[in-house]
């Protein structure tokens, strides 16, 4: 978004590095910024980082060659957004049954804690 809005690449990379919460990604972006300042392409600067997939690197390279880096960066953002959504959906599909099982066990324990003393008291009373 920054690049397509006319913000220079160096300034955009610096802003992104400050905004990113992950230290590893931030340092990779700062390394790429240094590489770009030395005349390398963005894809070359990010290629040393293990955090970016080969698909993302290829997309950046194609964007640079086609002169449509801002569009490709948008597609990369969409790619990562879909990856995060898929991971969250998968994780929640795993956690949901575990939470139901945990709650069932908890309800069973509470029920047993309430009912067992009642049964013991009713057994102790002779009519």
C-alpha positions, 0 to 999 in steps of 0.5 A: 500500500505504501509503495502504490501510494507513492512512498519511496521504497527505502522509506516504505521498508523502514516504516514496515520494519518498525510496524512489524511486531515480529523481530525476525521479520523486522530484521529481515526487512531491515536487511533487505532495505540495506541491500536495496540501498546498495543497489540490489533488488528487493527480492535479492535482499529478502532471498537470504531470509528463511522466513519468506517462501520460494513462492513469495520470492518468485512473486517479488521477482516477477513483480520487479521484472514486470514493473508492477512491484506494488501489485505483486506486494498486494498479492503477497499480502493476500497470500499471507492473509489467506495462509493465516486464515487457513492456519487459524481455521485449522487450529480452531477446528482442532481446539474446538473438540478439545474444549468441548471434551474439557468442559464435559469432564469439568461438568462431570467432576462438578456433578460427581462432587455434588451428587456423591455426598447426596447418595452417601447421605441417603444411604446413611439414613434408614427409613 
